[in-house]
Amino acid sequence: MKNKKTLVLGATPRPEKYANIAINRLVEKGHSVIAIGQMQGEVAGVKIQTKKIPLTNIDTVTLYLNPMNQRDYYNYIIEAQPKRVIFNPGTENPQLYQLLQSNGIKVEVACTLVMLATNQY
């Protein structure tokens, strides 16, 4: 499996949250992870950033932010030019789908955890 450099938006140090579980599974599967969230912390050796940092060579952005909280990241995601953005359950956002697709970025409405578990990531 190819290492897919992944940005987890909505990362959290809280172990019961899906974003946290996703970081752990991504690292277990050998993917490079960048995590951005509101709370500082570390998950599976990945430091959670609390500010937007410069991004390069991002393959996938996986969202764990509700649509209202995604707005601050629209341009950030588009400027990173990932190959795809995964909208996990609860993050569906048709407005952002259109923006991404018009910038040549693939939209996947899916679950990162299921994709990893079934080797579809």
N, C-alpha and C positions, 0 to 999 in steps of 0.2 A: 504494500500500500504506500502510496506517495504521501509525503508530509505536506499537509495543507495548512499553511500559516493562517491562523484563525483569530479574528478579533471577537471577543465575547463582550457585547455591550449590555450592561446591566449586571455586571459581575458583583458577587457578594461573598463575604467570608462566612456567611451563615450556612452551615452544612446541610440544612434541610431544604434549601432552595435549589430549584432546577438549574439555575445558572452555575451554582457551585458544583453540582453533580456533573454538569456538562464539562466544566474545566477539568475535573478529575478524569473523566472518561477520555477527553481529547488528549490529555497528557499520557494516559495509559496506552492509547493507540499510537503514540509517537508523533503527534502533531505539535507544532510550535504554537503557543498561545500568548496573546496579548489580552489583558483583562482591564476593562474600564468600568468603574462603578462609583457609587456615592460614598461607600465606606472603605477606608483603608484596610488592608489585610493581605493575606497570602493564602493561596489555594494551590496545593500540589506543586509548591515551589514557584508559583507564578505570583508576582506582586500585583495587587490591584491598584491601578492608577486612578486618581480621582479627577484628573484633568485630561483634556484631549492632548495626545502626544503625536509627533510626526509618525506617519505610517508609510511603509514601503512593502511592495510585494505581498499584499494581502490576497489570499485566495478566497477566503470566506468570512463574512460577517454573520454572526448568529445573534439574533436579538432576544433580549429578555427585558425589554422596556415596553410599557404600554404605549399606544399611539401618541398620546399627549406628550410623553417624555421623549419620544423619538424626534420630535421637531427640532430640538437643539442640535441634532446630529445629522440632519439631512445632507447638508453641504459637506460635512466631515466624511460621511460614508462615500458620497459621490467622488470627492477629491481623492480618496484612497484607491478608487478604481478596482474594487474587488471583482472577482469573476462572478460571485453570487452572494446573495443575502438570504439567509434562512429566517423566516418569520415563524417562531415557535408559537404554540397555542397561547392565545391571549394577546399576541402582538400584531395581529392582522391589521393592515393599513393600506387600503386601496390607493390613497393619495401618494404614499411613498412608493408603492409598486410602479405607478406610472412614471414617477421621476426617475427611478432606477432604470426601468426598461428604456426610457428615452435616452439614457446615457449608456446603453449597451451592457447593463448589468443584469444578470439572470436573477429572477425572483423565485424562491421556493417557499411555499407555505407548507411547512413540515415540522417535524420534531427532531432536533439534533440528536437527542438520546436514542430515539428509535433508529435513526439513520446510522448511528455508530453501532448499535447492537445488531443491526441486520447487514452490516458491511455495505451500506449504500452511501456512506459519507464520501 
